[in-house]
Amino acid sequence: MATSPRTPVPRPTDAELAILRVLWDRGPSTVRQVHDVLGRERPAAYTTALKLLQIMTEKGLVERDERDRTHVYRARLSEEQTQRQLVRDLVDRAFGGSATKLVMQALASRHASPDELREIRRAIDSARQEKEAHHDRD
């Protein structure tokens, strides 16, 4: 079941996210390369990585280059695109669509460093300016 660029990609499982992190860090990789990286964190059979990559291909999470004897896999979406999709889903499911509730819980559950707080402030300021500029055009 191939997906077009506009078809929504399903939410990856934890095991699929681990593989996607390898592909985002390494770039396009063979099953052996993915297996070797994952094996450093938790031992698993080569066939497990192969099966997961086959499932991920069917789901549209990765794309497989079959030009060579050894197939090469790459993430279909960037890390940022996937994170945005996951956050949208989390905001909708757990916080009733409220980004404010998500941010408040994130800040309450984990200590943010001064650098992180500055980055959050910059993101808020940038979003505010973008919204004001958009409002002025309407």
LOROMAR-308997 format. One record per atom (N, C-alpha, C): x, y, z; residue in three letters. Coordinates in steps of 0.001 Angstrom, whole numbers, padded with zeros to 6 digits, always signed. Atoms other than C-alpha are relative to their C-alpha. Last residue first. Layout:
LOROMAR-308997
XYZALA;...
//
This chain:
LOROMAR-308997
+001428+000338+000210ASP;-006550+040331+006383ASP;-000891+001186+000018ASP;+000252+000207+001435ARG;-002921+041400+005877ARG;-001466-000251-000271ARG;-000075-001291+000692ASP;-002673+042905+009403ASP;-000305-000125-001492ASP;+001217-000745-000342HIS;-003888+039621+010939HIS;-000025+001339-000739HIS;+001094+000624+000735HIS;-001140+037680+009122HIS;-001310+000763+000228HIS;-000226-000332+001410ALA;+001489+040108+010406ALA;-001113-000581-000868ALA;+000321-001416+000184GLU;+000028+039851+013932GLU;+000176+000419-001454GLU;+001459-000126-000100LYS;+000030+036029+013767LYS;-000421+001459-000228LYS;+000574+000610+001192GLU;+003626+035945+012529GLU;-001519+000169-000016GLU;-000266-000906+001116GLN;+004708+038383+015219GLN;-000608-000522-001298GLN;+000823-001204-000194ARG;+003005+036293+017924ARG;+000185+000962-001172ARG;+001386+000366+000317ALA;+004526+033075+016586ALA;-000921+001204+000121ALA;+000069+000193+001446SER;+007996+034670+016579SER;-001424-000344-000426SER;-000082-001321+000628ASP;+007559+035955+020136ASP;-000141-000099-001521ASP;+001259-000698-000305ILE;+006400+032525+021320ILE;-000017+001365-000675ILE;+001042+000646+000803ALA;+009295+030794+019556ALA;-001345+000677+000217ALA;-000193-000421+001402ARG;+011780+033307+021019ARG;-001093-000602-000895ARG;+000415-001411+000092ARG;+010336+032720+024518ARG;+000133+000507-001436ARG;+001463+000009-000059ILE;+010661+028948+024067ILE;-000535+001418-000145ILE;+000440+000508+001296GLU;+014289+029394+023002GLU;-001523-000037-000080GLU;-000235-001077+000978ARG;+014966+031574+026033ARG;-000488-000426-001391ARG;+001026-001023-000252LEU;+013326+028928+028267LEU;+000160+001177-000959LEU;+001262+000493+000543GLU;+015482+026236+026657GLU;-001110+001022+000191GLU;-000089-000053+001467ASP;+018636+028267+027312ASP;-001300-000469-000648ASP;+000146-001397+000438PRO;+017596+028859+030952PRO;+000078+000142-001528PRO;-001208-000781-000256SER;+017144+025086+031325SER;-000243+001450-000419SER;-000579-000574+001213ALA;+013658+023600+031443ALA;+001203+000854+000389ALA;-000697-001269-000193HIS;+012767+021358+034389HIS;+000624+000459-001321HIS;-001437+000102+000198ARG;+010360+018620+033313ARG;+000624+001386+000111ARG;-000490+001368-000201SER;+006747+017906+034247SER;+001507-000141-000136SER;+000209+000460-001373ALA;+005498+021449+034850ALA;+000646-001372+000244ALA;-000844-000794-000897LEU;+007013+022838+031639LEU;-000133-000451+001449LEU;-001404+000279+000331ALA;+005545+020031+029526ALA;+000934+000757+000940ALA;-000345+001317-000543GLN;+002197+020311+031312GLN;+001458-000352-000269GLN;+000011-000112-001462MET;+002009+024066+030640MET;+000373-001338+000645MET;-001215-000715-000418VAL;+003066+023554+027018VAL;+000063+000107+001518VAL;-001172+000826+000301LEU;+000396+020919+026395LEU;+001271+000659+000519LEU;-000043+001081-000995LYS;-002312+022917+028167LYS;+001218-000896-000215LYS;-000345-000590-001296THR;-001485+025977+026059THR;+000115-001080+001064THR;-001461-000073-000040ALA;-001520+023937+022844ALA;+000463+000567+001341ALA;-000587-001179-000637SER;-005176+023147+023565SER;+001524-000090+000066SER;-000359-001002+000994GLY;-006727+020713+021058GLY;+000684+001235+000571GLY;+001195-000602+000577GLY;-008509+018697+023740GLY;+000289+001106-000992GLY;+000190-001348-000522PHE;-005254+018115+025596PHE;-001173+000733-000647PHE;-000201-000104-001448ALA;-004726+014367+025338ALA;-000351+001370+000571ALA;+000482+001130-000799ARG;-006086+013419+021908ARG;+000064+000250+001500ARG;+001414+000323+000241ASP;-005850+016693+019966ASP;-000516-001054+000975ASP;+000806-001161-000407VAL;-002608+017924+021487VAL;-001486-000308-000160VAL;+000005-000057-001466LEU;-001073+014436+021180LEU;-000871+001154+000501LEU;+000809+001115-000470ASP;-002055+014123+017497ASP;-000124+000026+001522ASP;+001402-000316+000351ARG;-000718+017567+016691ARG;-000928-001075+000529ARG;+000453-001019-000947VAL;+002472+016699+018608VAL;-001445+000384-000291VAL;+000207+000626-001305LEU;+002940+013453+016664LEU;-000535+000996+001026LEU;+001157+000891+000118GLN;+002443+015176+013296GLN;-000316-000632+001355GLN;+001192-000849+000079ARG;+004825+017970+014270ARG;-001269-000842-000066ARG;+000241-000565-001330GLN;+007430+015438+015374GLN;-001243+000876-000002GLN;+000539+001070-000844THR;+007084+013544+012091THR;-000317+000522+001392THR;+001366+000277+000466GLN;+007533+016702+010022GLN;-000666-001058+000878GLN;+000872-001111-000401GLU;+010553+017714+012129GLU;-001446-000237-000429GLU;+000211+000090-001438GLU;+012215+014307+011759GLU;-000968+001080+000465GLU;-001114-000457-000821SER;+011746+014472+008015SER;-000339-000179+001481SER;+000150-001353-000512LEU;+009111+012365+006294LEU;+001235+000364+000819LEU;+000825-000737+000965ARG;+009580+009319+004047ARG;-000151+001460+000417ARG;+001232-000513-000602ALA;+012468+007983+006131ALA;-000764+000796-001046ALA;-000099-001385-000485ARG;+015001+006170+003979ARG;-001345+000408+000574ARG;+001211-000627-000518TYR;+015613+002508+003266TYR;+000285+001436+000416TYR;-000320-001135-000856VAL;+018298+000908+001093VAL;-001311+000692+000368VAL;+000970-001093-000012HIS;+017815-002531-000412HIS;+000415+001060+001008HIS;+000276-000360-001389THR;+020908-004661-000920THR;-000916+001213+000004THR;+000336+001264-000647ARG;+020787-006111-004428ARG;-000357+000226+001461ARG;-001127+000902-000250ASP;+020742-002584-005796ASP;-000491-001267+000669ASP;-000856+000042+001186ARG;+017922-000625-007442ARG;+001185-000955+000172ARG;-000249+001383+000367GLU;+015416-001529-004706GLU;+000932-000129-001203GLU;-000671-000079+001294ASP;+015313+001837-002942ASP;+000442-001420-000351ASP;-001058+000974+000250ARG;+012799+001438-000121ARG;+000532+000185-001419ARG;-000011+000377+001410GLU;+010677+004286+001230GLU;+001215-000887-000226GLU;-001301-000013+000663VAL;+009853+004675+004890VAL;-000200-000347-001466VAL;-000913-000718-000890LEU;+006760+005565+006930LEU;+001405+000106-000588LEU;-000403-001285+000570GLY;+004395+004639+004091GLY;+000903+000815+000903GLY;+000746-001088-000643LYS;+002576+001895+006011LYS;+000345+001370-000574LYS;+001421+000160+000327GLU;+003805-000803+003604GLU;-000840+001143+000568GLU;+000128-000301+001431THR;+007367+000491+003906THR;-001462-000077-000414THR;-000070-001460+000115MET;+007073+000559+007707MET;-000101+000442-001455MET;+001284-000546-000463ILE;+005932-003065+007648ILE;-000029+001510-000180ILE;+000991+000407+000997GLN;+008968-004060+005554GLN;-001385+000555+000357GLN;-000188-000862+001171LEU;+011241-001999+007821LEU;-000973-000367-001119LEU;+000502-001342-000312LEU;+009777-003739+010881LEU;+000146+000936-001200LEU;+001468+000055-000021LYS;+010292-007177+009301LYS;-000596+001388+000289LYS;+000488+000197+001360LEU;+013932-006419+008434LEU;-001526+000037-000043LEU;-000191-001275+000710ALA;+014680-005004+011877ALA;-000539-000101-001419ALA;+000940-000954-000610THR;+013160-008101+013506THR;+000098+001347-000703THR;+001310+000186+000644THR;+014984-010388+011044THR;-001060+000930+000583THR;-000034-000676+001292TYR;+018300-008967+012233TYR;-001370-000080-000661TYR;-000373+000787+001167ALA;+017411-010186+015721ALA;-000027+000874-001252ALA;+001170+000506+000709ALA;+017344-007747+018599ALA;+000496-000756-001219ALA;-000194+001105+000947PRO;+019824-006571+021210PRO;-001330-000446-000612PRO;+000688+001204-000498ARG;+018996-003220+022772ARG;+000140-001098-001045ARG;+000916-000403-001072GLU;+020884+000065+022494GLU;-000707-001191+000627GLU;-000805-000655-001054ARG;+023945-001000+020482ARG;-000867+000372+001199ARG;-000593+001016-000857GLY;+021782-003423+018508GLY;+000870+000566+001102GLY;+000989+000361-001018LEU;+019758-000504+017130LEU;+000575-001002+000995LEU;+000190-001156-000888VAL;+022834+000821+015336VAL;-000976-000352+001126VAL;-001237-000225-000756ASP;+023801-002583+013898ASP;-000147+001159+000991ASP;-000112+001028-001035HIS;+020203-003372+012875HIS;+001228+000235+000878HIS;+001013-000329-001013VAL;+019866-000097+010982VAL;+000117-000976+001164VAL;-000443-001224-000665GLN;+023146-000755+009148GLN;-000975+000404+001098GLN;-001159+000325-000843ARG;+022151-004352+008361ARG;+000464+001237+000775ARG;+000524+000675-001193VAL;+018711-003257+007093VAL;+001152-000295+000958VAL;+000426+001375+000232THR;+020452-000871+004716THR;-000567-000571+001298THR;-000770+001090-000598SER;+020571+002870+005299SER;-000569-001356-000397SER;+000412+001276+000574PRO;+019452+006216+003849PRO;+000940-001127+000447PRO;+000416-000141+001381GLY;+020483+008982+006260GLY;-000399-001369-000530GLY;-000930+000593+000964ARG;+022471+008171+009354ARG;-000309+000391-001440ARG;-001395-000262-000374ASP;+020759+010386+011962ASP;+000978-000434-001092ASP;-000206-001453-000024TRP;+017307+010554+010360TRP;+001455+000319+000315TRP;+000006-000499+001373LEU;+017466+006860+009432LEU;+000196+001513-000053LEU;-001219+000478+000668VAL;+018493+005843+012951VAL;+000079+000577-001409VAL;-001117-000790-000558ARG;+015773+008030+014469ARG;+001322-000415-000632ARG;+000001-001310+000661LEU;+013251+006417+012078LEU;+001139+000882+000521LEU;-000573+000180+001336ILE;+014265+002988+013381ILE;+000044+001326-000748ILE;-001417+000305-000204ALA;+013657+004028+016991ALA;+000694-000173-001353ALA;-000695-001272-000266LEU;+010375+005630+015917LEU;+001494-000218+000215LEU;-000154-000680+001290GLU;+009302+002314+014402GLU;+000692+001343+000174GLU;-001053+000718+000731ALA;+009958+000527+017713ALA;+000251+000658-001363ALA;-001288-000291-000634ASP;+007944+003175+019587ASP;+001150-000671-000747ASP;-000116+000614-001324THR;+005070+002846+017096THR;+001350+000390+000604THR;-000935+001107-000215PRO;+004774+005299+014207PRO;-000056-000530+001432PRO;-000838-000288-001156ARG;+001573+007342+013699ARG;+000938-001184+000221ARG;+000471+000459-001306PRO;+000248+006682+010230PRO;+000995+000333+001106PRO;-000817+001128-000416VAL;+001351+008893+007321VAL;-000482-000441+001378VAL;-000515-000074-001364PRO;-001342+011113+005873PRO;+000766-001281+000339PRO;+000677+000954-000862THR;-001586+010835+002086THR;+000569+000101+001409THR;+001046-000677-000769ARG;-000383+014021+000396ARG;-000743-000931+000953ARG;-000548-001008-000898PRO;+002977+012635-000784PRO;-001052+000687+000867PRO;-000421-001167+000763SER;+001165+009583-002175SER;+000537+001027+000983SER;+000734-001226-000304THR;+001118+006415-000139THR;+000512+001115-000890THR;-000820-001190+000098ALA;+002053+002932-001267ALA;-000856+001225+000297ALA;+000842-001189+000000MET;+000000+000000+000000MET;+000881+001244+000000MET;
//
